[in-house]
Amino acid sequence: MTGIGGQPTNAALAVVIPTRRLDESLLRRLHRLRDQLSPAEVVIVEPDDTPPGPAIVPDGCRCLTAVRGRGTQCNAGAHASRAPWLLFLHDDTELPPEARDLLARAMADETLGLACFRLRFDSRHPLLAAYAWFSRFDSLWTTFGDQGYLIRRTVFEAVGGFPDWPLFEDVELPRRVRRLPGPYGRIRKLSASVTTSAERFRRRGVVRQQVSNLIAMLRFLAGTPPERLAAAYERGRADPACADAQGNNDEQRRSDRTSVG
């Protein structure tokens, strides 16, 4: 694991952002995030087989590289920080304006092990709105990594962190937490919503993408290895029938950073 940028801080919160590539759009998001959550530490983790992105990151941010895979990259970011709380945030997700206060109150609760925000898409499609509405409830089907996982470090370490999987690592982590005894085994939904990209739904169609997600989830629960599911997912992304945005490089990069779930 290698890194550039600032040194580890004594901040109470570390924001870990796994990404396929640190590009200009993510840099703009990092500046907004720093203004919103300072003095939190921000750790960006790129795959080590990707050409490095911009060398200059905002103050308080560090850029690391790790073996490709979101679970692996999240673990690397967590291990690079000493903060007692970790916020795992997808690189196409925006925090709500009240995030700072909500996170501070959550971190002050001694009974809290893991919490996440509710979900909103940057699209007004009614099916996506309905799906997002159910994200206020915690379940296997309504808690995913694009909602932003706030987790106490001791809890993260107790469950072994994320599995080093290329897909569904964000399903397995809360499953492990729910098995813990006592209050740490209950996942709390915060009262505001993050906003995440609906690009993959726009490209493939909302119904088609949701059906694809459902089939992948059922196969995962039936025991199909995440590596095999990830290979199928990557083939689906490369399908010309669902890649009508190929001419727009910025949209393509945003799509590259999305996930099943």
C-alpha positions in Angstrom: 0.0 0.0 0.0 1.4 3.4 -1.0 0.1 6.9 -0.5 0.5 10.6 -1.1 -0.8 13.7 0.6 -1.2 14.6 4.2 -0.2 12.5 7.2 -2.5 10.7 9.6 -4.3 13.0 12.0 -5.8 12.8 15.5 -9.3 13.4 14.1 -12.2 11.5 15.6 -13.5 10.5 12.2 -11.9 9.2 9.1 -13.8 9.2 5.8 -12.7 6.4 3.5 -13.5 6.7 -0.2 -12.7 3.7 -2.5 -12.5 4.7 -6.1 -11.5 3.3 -9.5 -9.7 6.6 -10.3 -9.2 10.0 -8.6 -10.4 12.4 -11.3 -11.4 16.0 -11.4 -15.0 15.4 -10.5 -14.0 13.5 -7.4 -11.5 16.2 -6.5 -14.3 18.8 -6.6 -16.4 16.5 -4.3 -13.4 16.2 -1.9 -13.2 20.0 -1.5 -16.9 20.1 -0.6 -16.4 17.2 1.8 -13.5 18.9 3.5 -15.5 22.1 4.0 -18.4 20.1 5.4 -16.7 17.7 7.8 -13.4 19.4 8.7 -11.4 18.4 10.7 -12.2 14.8 9.7 -9.5 12.9 8.0 -10.2 11.9 4.4 -8.5 8.8 2.8 -9.0 8.1 -0.9 -8.0 4.6 -2.0 -7.3 3.9 -5.7 -6.5 0.4 -7.2 -2.8 -0.1 -7.5 -3.1 -1.2 -11.1 -4.6 2.1 -12.2 -2.5 5.1 -13.5 -2.2 7.6 -10.6 -4.7 10.5 -10.6 -3.9 14.1 -9.7 -1.0 14.3 -7.2 -2.5 17.3 -5.4 -5.4 16.6 -3.0 -7.0 19.0 -0.6 -5.5 19.6 2.8 -6.5 16.9 5.3 -6.9 14.3 2.5 -4.6 11.4 1.6 -4.5 9.2 -1.5 -3.5 5.6 -1.1 -3.3 2.6 -3.5 -4.3 -0.9 -2.7 -5.2 -4.2 -4.5 -8.2 -3.6 -6.6 -11.6 -4.4 -5.0 -13.8 -2.2 -3.0 -13.7 -4.4 0.1 -9.9 -4.5 -0.1 -9.6 -0.8 -0.7 -11.9 0.1 2.2 -9.9 -2.1 4.5 -6.7 -0.4 3.4 -8.1 3.0 4.1 -9.3 2.0 7.5 -5.9 0.5 8.4 -4.1 3.7 7.3 -6.1 5.8 9.8 -6.1 5.8 13.6 -9.5 7.5 14.0 -11.9 5.8 16.4 -14.8 6.2 13.9 -14.9 5.4 10.2 -17.2 6.6 7.5 -17.1 4.6 4.3 -18.4 6.7 1.4 -18.8 5.9 -2.2 -17.2 8.3 -4.6 -20.4 9.2 -6.4 -22.3 10.0 -3.2 -23.0 13.4 -1.6 -23.6 13.9 2.1 -26.7 15.9 3.2 -26.2 19.4 4.5 -26.9 18.3 8.1 -24.4 15.4 7.9 -21.9 17.0 10.3 -24.4 17.4 13.2 -26.0 13.9 12.6 -22.6 12.2 12.5 -21.5 14.1 15.7 -24.6 13.0 17.6 -24.3 9.4 16.4 -20.6 9.2 17.4 -21.5 10.5 20.9 -23.9 7.6 21.4 -22.0 4.9 23.4 -24.5 2.2 22.3 -24.0 2.8 18.6 -21.9 0.3 16.5 -23.0 1.0 12.9 -25.2 3.6 11.3 -25.9 4.8 7.8 -28.0 7.4 6.0 -31.1 7.0 4.1 -30.8 7.0 0.3 -31.8 9.5 -2.4 -31.0 9.2 -6.1 -30.2 12.2 -8.4 -33.2 11.2 -10.5 -36.9 11.7 -10.0 -37.9 8.4 -11.4 -40.8 7.1 -9.3 -39.4 3.5 -9.0 -36.1 4.9 -7.7 -38.0 7.1 -5.3 -39.9 4.2 -4.0 -36.8 2.1 -3.6 -35.1 5.0 -1.8 -38.1 5.4 0.6 -37.5 1.9 2.0 -33.9 2.7 2.8 -35.1 4.2 6.1 -35.5 0.6 7.3 -32.6 -1.7 8.1 -32.7 -5.1 6.3 -30.7 -7.3 4.0 -32.5 -5.6 1.1 -32.4 -2.0 2.2 -29.0 -1.4 3.6 -26.1 -1.0 1.1 -22.8 0.8 0.9 -24.0 3.7 -1.2 -25.8 4.9 2.0 -22.5 5.6 3.7 -21.5 3.3 6.6 -20.5 5.0 9.9 -18.9 2.4 12.1 -17.1 2.4 15.4 -13.5 1.1 14.8 -13.7 -1.4 17.6 -16.8 -2.9 15.9 -15.2 -2.8 12.5 -12.3 -4.7 13.9 -14.4 -7.1 15.9 -16.2 -8.3 12.7 -13.0 -8.5 10.7 -13.7 -5.5 8.5 -15.0 -5.9 5.0 -14.4 -9.2 3.2 -11.9 -8.9 0.5 -14.5 -9.4 -2.2 -15.0 -7.5 -5.5 -18.8 -7.4 -4.9 -21.4 -7.6 -2.1 -18.8 -6.6 0.5 -21.3 -3.9 1.5 -23.9 -6.6 2.2 -21.6 -8.8 4.2 -20.3 -6.2 6.6 -23.8 -5.3 8.1 -24.6 -9.0 8.2 -21.6 -9.5 10.4 -22.6 -6.6 12.6 -26.1 -7.8 13.0 -24.7 -11.0 14.5 -23.1 -9.1 17.4 -24.8 -9.4 20.8 -26.3 -6.4 22.5 -26.8 -2.9 21.1 -23.9 -3.0 18.7 -25.8 -5.6 16.7 -28.5 -3.1 15.8 -27.9 -0.9 12.7 -29.3 2.6 13.0 -30.6 4.7 10.0 -29.9 8.4 10.3 -32.7 10.9 9.7 -31.3 12.4 6.5 -30.5 11.1 3.0 -27.3 10.9 1.0 -27.6 11.5 -2.7 -26.1 9.0 -5.0 -25.8 8.7 -8.8 -28.5 7.0 -10.8 -26.3 6.8 -13.9 -26.3 3.0 -14.2 -30.2 3.1 -14.0 -30.3 5.8 -16.7 -28.0 3.8 -19.0 -29.6 0.4 -18.6 -33.1 1.4 -17.7 -34.5 1.4 -14.1 -36.5 -1.9 -14.4 -33.7 -3.7 -16.2 -31.1 -2.6 -13.7 -33.2 -3.5 -10.7 -34.0 -6.9 -12.0 -30.3 -7.4 -12.7 -29.5 -6.4 -9.1 -32.2 -8.7 -7.7 -30.9 -11.7 -9.7 -27.3 -11.0 -8.6 -28.4 -10.7 -4.9 -30.3 -14.0 -5.1 -27.4 -15.7 -6.6 -25.1 -14.3 -3.9 -27.5 -15.5 -1.1 -27.6 -18.9 -2.8 -23.8 -19.2 -2.5 -22.4 -18.0 -5.8 -18.9 -16.7 -5.2 -18.7 -12.9 -5.4 -15.8 -13.2 -7.8 -18.1 -14.9 -10.3 -20.8 -12.4 -9.8 -18.4 -9.5 -10.3 -17.2 -11.0 -13.6 -20.8 -11.2 -14.8 -21.4 -7.6 -13.6 -18.4 -6.3 -15.5 -19.6 -8.1 -18.7 -22.9 -6.4 -18.3 -21.3 -3.0 -18.0 -19.4 -3.7 -21.2 -22.5 -4.7 -23.1 -22.9 -2.2 -26.0 -26.7 -2.5 -25.6 -26.4 -0.8 -22.2 -23.5 1.6 -22.9 -25.2 4.4 -24.8 -23.3 6.9 -22.8 -19.9 5.8 -24.1 -19.3 9.1 -25.9 -19.4 11.1 -22.7 -16.2 10.4 -20.8 -17.4 12.1 -17.6 -20.6 10.1 -17.4 -18.7 6.9 -18.2 -16.3 7.5 -15.3 -19.3 8.1 -12.9 -20.8 4.9 -14.2 -17.5 3.0 -13.5 -17.7 4.0 -9.9 -21.2 2.6 -9.2 -22.0 -0.8 -7.8 -24.7 -3.5 -7.6 -27.1 -2.8 -4.7 
